[in-house]
Amino acid sequence: MTIADKLSRAAETDATFQRVGPDWIGKCLICNGPIAFDVKTGEGATLEHIRARGRGGTDDLDNLAVVHGRCNWEKGRRWDPKKRRSTADYDEFVARLLQKRADRWRAPEAAADSVHRGNGKS
């Protein structure tokens, strides 16, 4: 599965996103600002592993989110294990993002239905 595919799957399960033509448009999980990306290429967004893979995170959909490149970079810089920030602080931050992701969760089947209704396809 490509990064663009993973981004699309994350967008399909995020209630802030809707499909508009060749793009997904919604909100960045980290800053909540507007974000859009091309379905085929993923251009315009980055894939966020809420719990970093290096800290035990997975590619499960509930651990993936669509974010701005700068937000992803800043999160990585701020929470780099070499910065000597406490594991408890990191876990608290990740828990807040996971809860935000859960609050925005939309079942994949419902997302597919809304995509078809929204763009006139059946």
TAHU-V793806 format. One record per backbone hydrogen bond with DSSP energy under -1.0 kcal/mol. CO is the residue of the C=O (numbers start at 1). NH is the residue of the N-H. If there is no record, write none. Layout:
co->{CO	CO}
nh->{NH	NH}
This chain:
co->{2	3	4	5	6	7	8	9	11	13	14	18	20	22	23	24	25	26	28	33	35	37	38	42	43	46	48	52	52	53	60	61	63	65	66	67	68	69	70	71	72	73	74	75	80	81	86	87	88	89	90	91	92	93	94	95	96	97	98	99	100	102	104	107	108	109	110	111	112	113	114	115}
nh->{6	7	8	9	10	11	12	13	14	106	17	25	23	39	20	37	18	35	32	28	26	24	42	45	38	67	65	55	57	56	63	64	50	48	29	46	72	73	74	75	76	77	78	79	83	84	90	91	92	93	94	95	96	97	98	99	100	101	102	103	104	105	15	111	112	113	114	115	116	117	118	119}
